[in-house]
């Protein structure tokens, strides 16, 4: 029983540290259009951690001759305790499918003085035109006056709860300090429809059998 509790505590702390790193990167690399990260710890016996960062502007993270990314790796090792981190940066192929980037874009436009409704509709339209199944933007806070308000902008179909929603719906948020006060921005994007996801799952399940048939045929040849 004690061993199980220790394992649970270990995994909780592991996920907590990963979430803190993700949050820190989101703030530190905001200017580069941070879209998220993937972290893979090296196998036992090998000291090191592989971190892949998704960003709109990879060059701003890498720096000249890799100077910035080396400094980033040093800070991550010291601040978060990940041993010998190896960082790679992947350019985001479809920025509209990354809600963190879209939330950041909304933040930038609001800070430039654009009206929040105009910004929300523009971002929502760009997400849907990129081919998303659905999107939702929630803007709340001191929108027009000192009184707080809340508005939701939705297009297409987007799952709200359940395991499939956790798998298919990506979320991001940002906060903006205006002359009226703080405005909160939440963006949810569902890149593919439920039908598309289920079809991909069927194809994935069929692949091992098809692969096996090809290998068998080559052996006969």
C-alpha positions as CSV (number, residue, x, y, z in Angstrom):
1,X,0.0,0.0,0.0
2,X,2.8,2.4,0.9
3,X,4.6,1.6,-2.3
4,X,1.4,2.4,-4.3
5,X,1.0,5.7,-2.5
6,X,4.7,6.5,-3.3
7,X,4.1,5.8,-7.0
8,X,1.0,7.9,-7.1
9,X,2.8,10.8,-5.4
10,X,5.7,10.4,-7.8
11,X,3.5,10.7,-10.9
12,X,1.6,13.6,-9.5
13,X,4.8,15.5,-8.8
14,X,6.1,14.6,-12.2
15,X,3.0,16.0,-14.0
16,X,3.0,19.0,-11.7
17,X,6.6,19.8,-12.7
18,X,5.8,19.4,-16.3
19,X,2.8,21.7,-16.1
20,X,4.9,24.4,-14.3
21,X,7.5,24.1,-17.1
22,X,4.8,24.5,-19.7
23,X,3.4,27.5,-18.0
24,X,6.8,29.1,-17.7
25,X,7.6,28.5,-21.4
26,X,4.2,29.9,-22.3
27,X,5.1,33.2,-20.6
28,X,8.8,33.2,-21.6
29,X,8.3,32.4,-25.2
30,X,5.1,34.3,-25.8
31,X,6.8,36.6,-28.2
32,X,7.7,33.6,-30.4
33,X,4.1,32.4,-30.6
34,X,4.5,29.4,-28.2
35,X,2.1,26.6,-29.1
36,X,3.0,24.0,-26.5
37,X,5.6,21.3,-25.9
38,X,6.3,17.6,-25.7
39,X,8.6,16.2,-23.1
40,X,10.1,12.7,-23.1
41,X,12.4,11.5,-20.3
42,X,15.3,9.3,-21.5
43,X,15.2,5.6,-20.6
44,X,16.7,4.4,-17.4
45,X,20.4,4.5,-17.3
46,X,20.6,7.4,-19.7
47,X,20.7,10.9,-18.2
48,X,18.8,13.4,-20.3
49,X,15.4,14.9,-21.3
50,X,14.1,15.6,-24.8
51,X,11.9,18.6,-25.1
52,X,10.2,19.6,-28.4
53,X,8.7,23.1,-28.5
54,X,6.1,24.1,-31.0
55,X,6.2,27.7,-32.0
56,X,5.1,30.1,-34.7
57,X,8.5,31.7,-34.9
58,X,11.2,29.1,-34.2
59,X,14.1,31.5,-35.0
60,X,13.3,33.7,-32.0
61,X,13.7,30.7,-29.7
62,X,16.8,29.2,-31.4
63,X,18.7,32.5,-31.7
64,X,21.9,33.1,-33.7
65,X,24.0,30.0,-33.9
66,X,21.7,28.4,-31.3
67,X,22.7,30.8,-28.5
68,X,19.2,31.4,-27.2
69,X,18.2,27.7,-27.2
70,X,21.4,26.8,-25.3
71,X,20.6,29.4,-22.6
72,X,17.0,28.1,-22.5
73,X,18.3,24.6,-21.9
74,X,20.5,25.8,-19.1
75,X,17.7,27.7,-17.3
76,X,15.3,24.7,-17.6
77,X,17.9,22.4,-16.1
78,X,18.6,24.8,-13.2
79,X,15.1,26.0,-12.6
80,X,13.1,22.8,-13.1
81,X,15.7,20.1,-12.5
82,X,15.4,18.3,-15.8
83,X,18.8,16.7,-16.4
84,X,20.8,17.5,-19.5
85,X,17.8,18.7,-21.6
86,X,18.0,18.5,-25.4
87,X,15.6,21.1,-27.0
88,X,14.3,21.1,-30.5
89,X,11.9,23.6,-32.0
90,X,9.2,22.7,-34.5
91,X,7.4,25.3,-36.5
92,X,3.6,25.2,-36.2
93,X,2.1,24.2,-39.5
94,X,-1.4,25.5,-38.9
95,X,-1.3,28.3,-36.3
96,X,-5.1,28.5,-36.3
97,X,-5.3,25.0,-34.8
98,X,-3.1,26.1,-31.8
99,X,-5.4,27.9,-29.3
100,X,-2.5,29.3,-27.3
101,X,-1.2,31.1,-30.4
102,X,-4.7,32.3,-31.2
103,X,-5.2,33.6,-27.7
104,X,-1.8,35.4,-28.0
105,X,-2.9,37.0,-31.3
106,X,-6.1,38.2,-29.6
107,X,-4.0,39.6,-26.7
108,X,-1.8,41.5,-29.2
109,X,-4.7,43.0,-31.1
110,X,-6.5,44.1,-27.9
111,X,-3.4,45.8,-26.7
112,X,-3.2,47.7,-30.0
113,X,-6.6,49.1,-29.3
114,X,-8.9,47.0,-31.6
115,X,-12.4,46.3,-30.3
116,X,-12.8,42.9,-28.7
117,X,-15.8,41.9,-30.8
118,X,-14.0,42.7,-34.0
119,X,-11.0,40.7,-32.9
120,X,-13.0,37.7,-31.7
121,X,-14.9,37.4,-35.0
122,X,-11.8,37.8,-37.0
123,X,-9.9,35.1,-35.1
124,X,-12.9,32.8,-35.1
125,X,-13.3,33.2,-38.9
126,X,-9.6,32.5,-39.5
127,X,-9.8,29.3,-37.4
128,X,-12.8,28.0,-39.3
129,X,-11.3,29.0,-42.7
130,X,-8.2,26.9,-41.8
131,X,-10.5,23.9,-41.7
132,X,-11.3,23.4,-38.0
133,X,-14.4,21.5,-37.1
134,X,-15.3,24.1,-34.5
135,X,-14.0,26.9,-32.2
136,X,-15.0,28.9,-29.3
137,X,-13.7,32.2,-27.9
138,X,-14.6,33.5,-24.5
139,X,-13.7,37.1,-23.5
140,X,-14.4,38.3,-20.1
141,X,-13.5,41.1,-17.7
142,X,-13.6,44.9,-18.0
143,X,-14.5,45.0,-21.7
144,X,-16.1,48.4,-22.1
145,X,-16.4,50.1,-18.8
146,X,-15.4,49.4,-15.2
147,X,-18.2,46.8,-15.0
148,X,-17.2,43.2,-15.8
149,X,-18.8,41.5,-18.8
150,X,-18.7,38.1,-20.5
151,X,-19.1,37.2,-24.1
152,X,-18.8,34.0,-26.0
153,X,-18.2,33.6,-29.7
154,X,-18.8,30.1,-31.2
155,X,-18.6,28.5,-34.7
156,X,-19.0,25.0,-35.9
157,X,-19.2,22.0,-33.6
158,X,-17.1,21.6,-30.5
159,X,-17.3,18.9,-27.8
160,X,-17.8,20.2,-24.2
161,X,-17.1,17.2,-21.9
162,X,-16.0,13.6,-21.8
163,X,-12.9,11.7,-22.8
164,X,-13.3,12.5,-26.5
165,X,-13.5,16.2,-25.7
166,X,-10.2,15.9,-23.8
167,X,-8.6,14.2,-26.8
168,X,-10.1,16.4,-29.6
169,X,-10.5,19.9,-28.1
170,X,-7.3,22.0,-27.6
171,X,-7.4,24.9,-25.2
172,X,-5.4,28.0,-24.6
173,X,-5.8,31.2,-22.6
174,X,-4.3,34.7,-22.2
175,X,-4.8,37.8,-20.0
176,X,-4.7,41.4,-21.2
177,X,-4.3,44.4,-19.0
178,X,-6.2,47.4,-20.5
179,X,-7.1,50.8,-19.2
180,X,-10.3,49.4,-17.8
181,X,-8.7,46.4,-16.1
182,X,-7.8,42.8,-16.8
183,X,-9.5,40.9,-19.7
184,X,-9.4,37.1,-19.8
185,X,-9.2,35.3,-23.1
186,X,-10.0,31.6,-23.6
187,X,-9.8,29.8,-26.9
188,X,-10.9,26.3,-27.7
189,X,-10.3,24.6,-31.0
190,X,-11.5,21.3,-32.3
191,X,-9.3,20.7,-35.4
192,X,-11.2,17.6,-36.8
193,X,-14.7,16.3,-36.5
194,X,-15.7,13.3,-34.4
195,X,-16.3,11.3,-37.6
196,X,-12.8,12.1,-38.9
197,X,-11.3,11.1,-35.6
198,X,-13.1,7.7,-35.6
199,X,-12.1,7.0,-39.2
200,X,-8.5,7.7,-38.3
201,X,-8.8,5.3,-35.4
202,X,-10.2,2.6,-37.6
203,X,-7.3,3.0,-40.1
204,X,-4.7,2.9,-37.3
205,X,-6.2,-0.3,-36.0
206,X,-6.2,-1.9,-39.4
207,X,-2.5,-1.0,-40.2
208,X,-0.7,-3.8,-38.2
209,X,-2.7,-6.4,-40.2
210,X,-1.9,-4.8,-43.5
211,X,1.8,-4.4,-42.6
212,X,1.9,-8.1,-41.6
213,X,0.5,-9.1,-45.0
214,X,3.2,-7.1,-46.8
215,X,6.0,-8.7,-44.8
216,X,4.6,-12.2,-45.4
217,X,4.5,-11.5,-49.2
218,X,8.1,-10.3,-49.3
219,X,9.2,-13.5,-47.6
220,X,7.5,-15.6,-50.2
221,X,9.2,-13.7,-52.9
